[in-house]
Amino acid sequence: LYLLPIPSQYNLLHDVQPSRSVFDPPTTFLAILGLIGYAGVAVAMAVRNRLLSFCLLWPLINLVVESSVLPLELIYEHRMYLPMFGLALATAYIAGRLLLRQPVASWAVVMGTVVVALSVSTFIRNTVWRDTLTLWTDVIQKSPRLPRPLVNRGGAYANQSEWLLAINDYERATDIYPMFDMAWVGRGIARLNTGNPERAIEDFTKAGQRAITSDVLTSCYRQRAIAYSQIGNITQAIEDYKRAIAYDPQDVVSRFNLANAYRKQSLHEEALVEYEECIRRRPDLSGPYNNLAALLTEKKRDIGRAIELASEACSRTDWKDWNTIDTLAAAYAAAGRFAEAAKFQGQAATVAPSSESLRLRRRQEIYAAQANKTP
């Protein structure tokens, strides 16, 4: 890439056959000989030209840590940024020595050609980098045997809700490398969004069997719990949410969903504990405030705090979420303060979608009627 920087050679991930022994593949032995010869030339040159010797040795010195026995990516171009300084300095030095004897016009032609060539190359490459889909499609075309570009493009399709295209890429990735846990997670999420929770559960289970990091395991169990919830198996969903939290206690999404699942199962004390924990860990979220307020209102427990919690939820949503305002109205009604309940119920109906507005207006009328009866 340094000697021949043409766009057709550019890639974000390179498909390189790993060496299994010194002679498998044969290019391994040739590469070893090439590196030994390169280092030998660099050392021998120290007698005649110490600057060029330094420039040639610079990449080897800088790569000695990252290109050794450490289990890093086989090729990652950003590791060449600093090592390339030596090659760049050597190129400039050699070019200067050659061109110093030439007329200024020759300098202008050479430099102009280099600038134009690299500018055109940059323009062409920018057409690939214009968005995520074009970038990963380019990588897939150049490295069709790598699973990661397929997973990344699948994620890009998922971000655009192109779920069937995402599923296709995730399936191709698992065909290439069945141990790629994130491919199974991604396909499971895509299947959830296409209304196929049963198949999604299968994918999340396979991902969990292959995953070794806590973040992937957390995602596996959280998403599988969502899938179980969709098919009505709340008991299993609760168990999976617990597993997700065990791997990541900071996973407030799983904790909030767990509280909601407890509430569906009428496990109110457990739900109260989880809602409180969500508020403690993420006081910026409105959902835990709202649902805890709703639960306290339903159970007629500490209505004063329910009003405070619902008010906080409304404040955190800038009074634009009809659900939180509806919860506040219900809390005021439970406290017997029907005038405030009618007021906030009307506000909820104002910001609610048309499908909900009529129902909320009727409830407002009930609260208003109760307010008129209250002395």
N, C-alpha and C positions, 0 to 999 in steps of 0.2 A: 504493500500500500504506500510505503514511503517512496519507493523507486518509481512506481507506476500508479499515481493517484487518479484513476479514472472511475466515474460513477458506477460502472457495471461491477466493480470490485468492492464497492462500499456495502457494508452490512452491519446491522446492530449485533447479531449473533452469528457466529461462524460454525458451520458443520465440519468438524475436523475429526478424523478417525483417531481415537486414542491408541497409544502404543501399548502393546501387550508384552513385548520383549524387545531386545535390541534389534531383531530382524523382522519383527511383525508389527507394522508393515515395514518393508525394506527402507522406506524413506526415513525411518527413525535412525538407522545406522548412518545414512547419508547426512542427516541433520547433525548428528554428533560430530562427524568428521568436519562438516562445515563450520560448526561452532569452534571446534579446536583450531581449525585453520584460521578462522577470523581472529581468535584470541592470539594465536601465534604471530600473525601479521601485525596486530596492534602492539604487542610487546616488542617485536623486532624493530618496529618503526620508531621506538623511543630513542634509538641512537641517532637517527637522521632528523626526525621531526617530532619533538615531544608534544607539540600541540595536537597534531593529527593522532598521535598515539593515545593521548588523553581523550580525544573525541570518540575514538573507536572503542576504548575501554569503558567509557561512561555508560552506555546502555547495559553492558554486562554487569557492571557494579550495581546499578540501580534495580536490575531485575533479579539479582541473586536471591532476594527474599521471596518475592512474589512468584517467581517462576522456578520453584524448587519442588520439594516433596509435599508442600502444604496443599490440602484438598480444596483448592479454589477453582473458579471457572477456568476452563481450558484456555479460552481466549476472551479477553476483555480489553478493548482498545484503550480505555482510559488509563490503563496501567503503563501505556507507552508514552503518555504525555511528557513526563519528566525525562525518561530515558532518551526520547527523541531530541532533547536539547543538544546532546553530543553530535548526533548525525546532522542536525541543522547547522551547527557551528562548522562542522567539517565541510558541508556542502558550500556554505558561504565562503569559507577560506579557500577552497579549491577553485570556486568560480572566480573569486577575486584575483587569485594568482594568474588564472588563464586570461581574464578580461582586461587586466591592468595594461597589458601590452597592446590592446586593441583600441581603435578609435572610440570616441564617446558614442558615436552613432551605433556601433556594435553593442555597447552596453544598453542603449535605449531599446534596440530591437529585441535583445534577449530578455530584458526585464519586462518589456511590454508584452511579449509572448507569454511569459510565465504568469503575469497578472491576469491577462485575458483568459488563459486556459483555466486557471484556478477559479476565476469569477464565474465562468460558464459552468464549471463543475459544481460549484456551490449552488448556483441557480437550479441546476438539474436536481441536485440532492434535496433542495428545499421543497420541490414538488412532492417528494416522497414524505417529508416530515410535516406536511401541511396539516395532517390530523392522524389520530391513532390508527384508524383503519388502513389508510394508505401505507403507513409505516410498517405495520405488522404484515400486511399483504405482501409488501416488497420482501420482507425477511422470509416469509413462507415460500415465495417463489425462488429465492436463492438458497434456502436451506430447508427443503421440504421434509427432511427426516427428523427435524427437531420438534419436540412437543411443546416447548415453552411459547414459541410464537403463536401456535394455534390456541393455547390457553389465553394468551394476552389478547388475541383478536376476538376470541369468544367473549372475553370480558368487555371489549369495546362494543360488540354487537349487543350484549346484555344491557349496557348503559343506554343504548338506543331502543331498548325493548324489542330487538329483533331476536326473539327467543329461539326460533327454529334454526336460524343461521348460527346462533351461539351453540346450540346443542350439537350441530354438525361438526363444528370445530372442536368441541370438547371430546366428542366421540373419536375423531381422528387422533387427538392427542393421547387418549387412553389406548388406542390401538397400537400406537408407536411405543408408548411407555406406560404400561398398566399400573406402575407404582406411583405415578404422578398424582398425589392426593388432591391438589387444587383443581385438577381437571374433573375429578369426581364431584367435588363440592360445587364447582361452577355448573356442571350439568344438572346436578340436583336442584340448584336454585332456578335454573331455566325451566326445568320440568315443573317445579312448584308454580311458576308463573304461567305455565300453559295448562294448568288444571290437572296435573297428573301427580298427586302427592304420593301415591303408592310407589311409582317408579322412582320418585325423588328419595323416598326412604331407603330404597335399595342403594342408590348412589351415595347417600350420606353414610350409610353403613360401611360401604366399601372404602370410602374416604377415611373413616375412622380406623379401619383396619390397617391402613397404609400410613397414616399420619404419625409423625414423631414429635412435632412441635406443639406446644400448648395452644398457640393461636389458631392453628388449623383444627385441632381437636375441639376447641371451644366453638369454632364456627360449625363444625360437623354436628355437634350435639344441639346447638341452638337451632340450626336450620331443620334438623330432623324433628325436634320438638314442635316446630311450626307445622311441619308436614303432618305429624300425628294429631295436632290440634285440628287441622283441616278435615281429617277423616273422623273426628269425634273421639279419638282415644286420648282423653285428657290425662288419664292416669300415667300413661307412658310419656306423654309430653312433660309432665311434672318431673319424672325421673330424669329425662334428658336435660331439662333446664338445670336441674341440680348438678348434673355432670359438667355442664358447660361452666357453671359458676365455680365448681371445684377446680377446674383448670385455670379459670381467670376470675378471681373474686371481684375485679373491677368491671366486669361485664354487666353493666346496669341494664342493658337491653334484655338479657336473659332473666335478670332478677325481676324486672318489671313484668315481663311476660309470665314468669313464674307466679307472681302475685295475682295476676289476672286469672291464671289457671286455678289457683287456690280458690279464688272468689267464685269461679264457675262451679267448683266442687263443694261449695258452701263451707270451705275451710277458712272461716273468716279470721280467726286469730293468726293463722299462718300468713294470710294475705296482709293483715295489718303490719306484721313484723317486716315483711319484704318491702311494702310501700315505704315504711319509715326508713329502711336501710337505703332505698333508692334516693330518697330526699337527702339523706345524710351524705351520700357519695356524690350525687349530682344535683345540687340545689338549683341549678339553672334550668332543669327540665320541668315542663308544665304537667306532663302526664301523671307522674306519681302524686302530685298535689291534688289533681282533679279526681283521680280514682280513689284515693284515700278519703277525700271529702265525700265522695258518693257512697262509699262503703259505710262511713260513720253515719251518714244521713239515713241510709237504708236500715241500719241496725239501731237507730235512735240513740246513738252514743256520742256524747260530747259534741253537741250540735254547734256550740260556740266555736270550737276548733274547726269543725267542718266548714263553717262560714269563712273563717280565716284562711283555711287551705284553699277553698274554692276561689276566694278573692285573689290569692296569690297566683293561682293558675290563670285566672283572667288577666291579671297584670302581666304575666310572662308571655301571654299571647296577644298583648296589646288590645285586648277586648275585641278581638276579631274572630275568635273561635266560638261558634255557637254552643258546642258541647260543654265548654267550661262555664259559660254564662248560664246555661241550662242547669248545670250542677249547683251553681250558686243560688239560683232561684229556688231549687228544690230544698236546699239547706235552710234558706229563709222561711220557706213554707213549713218545714219541720219544726222550726223554732216558733211558729205561730205568727210570724211577721209577714202577713200576706200582702200588705201594700208593697213592701220591698220585693217580695216574690213576684208579684204581678209586673212590677217595673222591669226587673231583670229578665223575666220571661219574655216580655215584649221586645227587649233589646236582643235577646237570643233569636227570636223570630225574624227580626230585621236583618241579621247577618247570616241566617241559615239559608241553605238552598231551598228552592221552591218545593221540593219533595218533602221537606221537613217543616216548612213554615206553617202550614195549616194546622198540623198537630200541635205545634208550640202555641199558636194563637188560641186554640181551644183551651189549652192548659192555662194560658194567661187569663182567659175569661173566668175559669174556675177560681183561680187565685183572687181575682178582682172581686168576684162574688163573695168569697170568704172574707175579704177585707171589709166589705160593706156590712157584713154581719157582725164583725168584731167591734165591740164598743170602744 
